[in-house]
């Protein structure tokens, strides 16, 4: 896509091709934010991810609030960082190193005539944009296109009798929680009820049943649909002896 003529602090566009000049843009960013040198040869790739994310923001959509733009940017950058780059960032705050890319993103959405709504981010204040990006990046566990819940579901289906729970829906959810916890043993897991209900074809209350039965413990109850904060849990393993009866099967499917 040919970009319009643009004069900005960091975004450089080749006037002949109308395309972003990644190397020049990288040089401008590094000059202003020397810590970006840590990213090394992967910086142009991160710049491309930033521009791709900005280009996909619909200027006429009222579906996403402004803080969600930074969430999408953080997921995109996590997806583009190869293992070698992640290793080079060890010992540094990855979120802080990458924060200047949020300023480039700020410049890019202006170029694409995107007007963020919501008012939670002051897009005219580069320092606040970077600070909000750092906070957002640290909350993003999974990269774009990663779906740990689907992967855990597939793994649980491979071992359907891992836990001695009579009800097949609770047993499958216990398997999902088990595999999610195995992937991050030191961290809480997320079991979004709407997705669980869609994935298993059951009532969203199924997660509560496992909490009541002692397989899960609620780590954080700070749920907010507005801010995108989800309840978090820890899987405790086999601690329950309750055997649901036929009525439980009916309730779970309601």
Buried (B, 14 or more C-beta within 10 A) or exposed (E): EEBEEBEBEBBBBEEEEEEBBBEBBBBBBBEEBEBBEBBEEBBBBBBBBBBEBBBEBEEEEEEBBBBBBBBBBBBBBBEBBEEEBEEBBEEEEBBBBBBBBBBBBBBBBBBBEBEBEEEBBEBEEBEEBBBBBBEBBEEBBEBBEEEBBEBBBEBBEEEEEBBEBEBBBBBBBBBBBBBBBEEEEEEBBBBBBEBBBEBBEBBBBBBEBBBEBBBBEEBEEEEEEEEEEBBBBBBBEEEBEBEBEEEBBEBBEE
